[in-house]
Amino acid sequence: LLAFVIWLSRSRKQSNSARARHIASLKSFFKYLHSKRRVIDNNPAYDIETPKIGKRMPKYLTLEQSRELLKTAYDSPKDSNERDYCMLTLFLNCGMRLSELRGINTNDIHGTTLTVIGKGNKERTIYLNDACLEALDDWMNKRATLKIKPEAEKALFVSKRGTRISDDMIQITIKRLLEEAGIDTRIYSVHKLRHTAATLMYQTGQVDVRVLKDILGHEQLNTTQIYTHVVQKQLKDVYNKAHPRA
């Protein structure tokens, strides 16, 4: 196993993150053989060290790009623009995951709050601002005119065929809107909208990192702390540019 890991590093010249994925697979496989199936007496992968991986800064849209993206969706001539604008508004204001948005039912909305089911089937409450409420109201009025199939009657977001919107359709829609707004889809995607929402919330200075953790539905605080590093890097860049000797 050690020889294999060294080979990955020297012959394949793999990065730390790539080697870490290989090692994680080995650890998981041998743990299964040892602890679950009990077909080996010892776990040979137990002591293999995983290379350290530096945290990558999340990619996110600026406030100006976010506004332009929303304007693009709002002004779209497509029949689905109320739905598309509403989805985009929820992504950018609430920081929810794709699966969370897709799974929303109409009875999950309670006045100014929304209940979503996150990772690990954990339920959390999201508070809706005026922009979200207005977008939801417009979409619900449009939705009431559609012929929705019985199995999707509770689904908040539906397709033109009257079924619950799929993950692929959400991704295709957001990609189209990004392209129409002149934003590089090789860099930005649905998940980057979650990063955008989190970063913009933290940048205002009105959202504590622990509150942001609950908003995003993170299990661990250190997962959320990457957004504090983003803002710190921005402050450092501003300082360097403004410094007389920069």
N, C-alpha and C positions, 0 to 999 in steps of 0.2 A: 504493500500500500504506500509506504513512504517512497519507494522507488518510482511508483506511478505518479505521485504528487510532484516529485523532483523532475520527472520527465515532462509533465505538463508545463512546468515553469521554464525549463531549459530548451527542450526540443520544440515544443509547441509555442513557447513564448507567450503563454496565456497571462492575462491580467489577474490581479488579486481577486477581483470580483468573479471572474470566470472559474478560477481555481476553487474559490469558496463554494461555488455552486456544485462543483464536482465532489468536493469533500463532504458537503451537506448530504448529497445523495448517498455517498458511501456510508456515512454515519447512520443515516436513516435505514438503509438496507441491512446493515449488520446488526443494528439494534433490533430490527424486526426478527432476524434469524435467531438472535440470542434471547431476547426478552419475551417475544410473542410466540414464536414457533418452537423455541428451545431445541434447535437442531445443532447448535454449537455451544461449547462450554464457556468460551470467552469471547468478548467483543473486541476484535483486533483494531477496529477503527475508533475505539473510545478515546484514546489519547492523542489522536492526530490533531495538530493545531490548525486552526482556521486562520488564514492570512487576514490582517486588518484591512478593512475597506474604508476609505475616506468617505464622509457623507457628501453626496452631491447636492448642490443647491437646486431646489425645485424650479422648473420653468413656469413662468406665469405671465399673464398679460398685464400691461400697464393700465392705469385708470382710463387713459385716453383710448387705448385699444378696446377696452371693455365697453366703453360708451359707444364707440363706432360699431362694434359687433352687435350690440343691442339695437342700435338705430337701423342697421342693415336688416335685422330680423323683423323689426317693427314695420319697416317700409316695404317689405317684400310683397310682391303682387300674388304670390302663391296662395291657393285656397287654404293651405295649412298654416298660414302665418300666425294666427292667434295661438295655435298649439305650439309651434316652434318658438315663438317669442316667449311664451310662458315657460317652456322647458329651459330655455336659455336663462331667463330671469331667475328661476329657482337654482340653477347650477351656480350662477355668479353671485347670488345673494346668500345662499344657504350652505354652499360647499358640500352638497351631498354627492354620493357616489352614483354611478350610472344605474346600478342594480337597485339602489334605494329609490331613485326617481321612477324607474320603470314599474316598481312594485306598488306605487301609491294608489290607493283606492279613494273614491270620492268621500267615503265615510271616515277617512283618516284626517280630514280637515275639520278642525273644531274652532270656528271663529278666526282668531289670529294665530292659531298654533296648528302644527302639522305633525303627525306621528309617522315615523319611518322605521323600517326594520333594517338594521345594519348588519355588519359582519357578526357571525356567531349567533344569528337570529336574535340579536339584542335590539330592543325597542328604545327609541329616544325621541324626545320632543324637540321640534324646531319652531322657532318663533318667526312669524312672517311679517315683513315690513310692508309699507304701503305699496311699494312697487310690485311685490309678489302678490298682494291681495288684488290689485287692479288687473294684473296679468291673468290671474286665476279667474276673476270675474268675467273678463272678456272671453277666455277660453271656454268657461262653463256655458256661457250663452251660445257660443258656436257649437259646442258639443251637444247641446240640447236639440240641435237641428239635424244631427246625424243619425243614421240608422245603425244602431250598435247591436252586435250579436249577443244572445243571452249569456254566454260564458264570459263576456267582457263588460257586462252592464255596470259592474262596480269599478272597473279600471278608470283611473283619471285620464290617462293619455291613451288614445286609441288611434288606429290607422284609418285610412280612407275606406278600408274593407270592413271596418267596425270591430276589429279585434284589438286586443291589448298591444300596444306598440312594442316592437322587438328591440333588443339591444343593438342589433345591426342597423335598424332604421334610425335609432337615436344617433348612433355614430355617424351615419351617412348624412343626416340632417345637420348635425353640428359641423361636420367637415365642409359641407356646402356653404354654410353661413360664414365660416372662417375664410373660405376662399373668396366669397363675394365681398368680404370686408377687407380683402387684401392682406390677410394674415397667413403666414407660412404654415401649412398643414403638415409639413415634415417635422416641425418642432412642436406645434400645439395640437391638442386633441381634447376629447371630453374630460379626461382626468386632469389635464392642465387647467381646466376651468375650476376644479376643486382647489388646486394650488392657488389659483388667482384669487378666489373668494377668501381663502385663509390668509393670504399675504395682505390683501387690501384691508381686511378686518383688523389685522394686527398693526398695520401701518398707521391707522387712525389714532392709535394710542388709547383707544377706549375699550379694547378687549384684552383682558389679561390672558396669559398663556394657558392658565388652568381653565378659564372659561372657554377658550378656543378649543381645548382638548374635548370638552363636553359637546361643543357645537359640532365638531367633526366626527365625534364618536370614536375617538382613539382609545385604545386599551391602556397604553402607557404614555406618560407625560413626555418621555424623551422622543417619542415619535412626533409630537407637536412642536418640540423645541427647535426643529429645523427652521421654522418660520421666524424665530427670533434671530437666527444666524443670518437669514436673508436681509433683515432690516439692519443688522449690525454691519453687514458688508456694504449695504447702500450708504450708511452713514460714513463708513471709512472711505468709500469712493468719493463722496461729496467733499470730505475733508481734504483728501489728496488733490482734488481738482481745484479747490479754493485756496490751498496753501500757496504762499508766494513762491516757494521753490519747487512746486509740483511740476 
